[in-house]
Amino acid sequence: MVAYKSKMVERISLPSREQRERNLEAAGYNVFNLDAADVFVDLLTDSGTGTMSDAQWAALIRGDEAYAGSSSFDRLESAVQDVMGFPYVVPAHQGRGAENVLYGTLLSEGDVALNNTHFDTTRAHVANQGAEPVDCPVDAAHDPDSDEPFKGNFSVERAREVVDEVGAENVPVVVSTITNNSAAGQPVSVENTRAAREFADEIDATFVIDACRFAENASFVTEREATFTNASVADVAREQLGYADALVMSGKKDGLANAGGFVATTDRDLYEACKQRAILYEGFPTYGGMAGRDMAAMAVGLREAVEEAYVADRIDQVRELGAALEAAGVPIYTPTGGHAVYLDAEAIFPTVPAGQFPGQVLVCELYREGGVRGVELGSFAFPNTDRPELVRLALPRRTYHREHIEHVVDTAAAVLENRTEVTGLRIESEPEIPELRHFTAELEPVPS
Ligand SMILES: *Cc1c(COP(=O)(O)O)cnc(C)c1O
């Protein structure tokens, strides 16, 4: 059921088709290069793009900008304690800042970190410590048609194989990312979290939860895990997070804020070590690179994230987008996860050769057809891997209405209908680091 009404609005408009054509060409067929004002429905990411509540704006005005001892930090700390159950909190400017603080403290050269699936920035921070990131997803994660309820789970079996190979003494960190962002936002069960924790204890590793979407994950648990069908989202969140020694959090996701993040832990020594590293990279431990007002807004956002009405509205919107796309015959990854719907570009464009970026072609066609911006997560974003050619439509929190969703579905259906007319793309110029090319590279249509 709808849980909000608007009291502040932002004007949007759909540029003409000719203008959209020109914009695409000027952007080098890379939608990261578009001006946001030229986008009608922006589903590039759900990170920091959501709408804050009136209560968050009110808290923001009262933000305490003191360098040390800010009362806004106290509010954030209390929110983390109440909602997540962790006594010690080290703020950071966003999730990757928190990753630098935590993984820089826990990992060193030659170590191995295990994760259900490393999110891009997590992988980069593990590698930046000279450690090796190894993914341990369950098999179903890679099957877009499997209807298993917890395709985001951490595979203890796979993790055991890795430990047998590299030795337990070289694996100081086990991470569960909830929901599993890089596996189509699929949830992780509480039972699996408990098993991952036990496994971490067995090998004497620190068990970390990447809690970016902990509330969305908890909502799926109340729907799908028998033991928790009568539990509240707030109770499940506390129980699930309670298995971890430490959390890394991006406030731009289930903090319902536009900026910010933190590390939280139950371990006093780890807390002290993280604080020292945070001072070096983020800021004094009562602001950590955030403005006081941003901490104040996130403190309120964390509490709102576990309200039943919020999280039901959120998950329902993603599910509705997925169902409507399926009804229109658009192939998607199922079941839909917590924050986005993933379109299968290979199935949509069987005539676009594999080397000509079918996913990026789909991203461009969605913009050309309806001013909709998504993001490619296939061979363009991840060169030299065998990822499926997926395009992600991520929904900003509390931002778009049913009319926007209908427009996106109509746009995708029109792209599908004109599928035979599209041509592939090739790279015209790209930056030196291939892993980051999808942010800035320029492409051009392959002449047919
Ligand atoms: C977004 C995200 C991060 C990084 O957070 P930022 O705020 O973007 O730096 C880390 N892990 C996961 C799972 C994420 O989704």
The ligand as a Gaussian input file, in Angstrom:
#p B3LYP/6-31G(d) Opt

LIG

0 1
 C       27.092000       0.969000      -2.419000
 C       27.752000      -0.173000      -1.780000
 C       29.006000      -0.040000      -1.167000
 C       29.796000       1.238000      -1.207000
 O       29.110000       2.321000      -0.671000
 P       29.293000       3.810000      -1.257000
 O       28.469000       4.639000      -0.317000
 O       28.803000       3.827000      -2.660000
 O       30.735000       4.153000      -1.171000
 C       29.535000      -1.166000      -0.553000
 N       28.885000      -2.340000      -0.559000
 C       27.686000      -2.502000      -1.149000
 C       27.000000      -3.833000      -1.127000
 C       27.077000      -1.424000      -1.783000
 O       25.898000      -1.594000      -2.385000

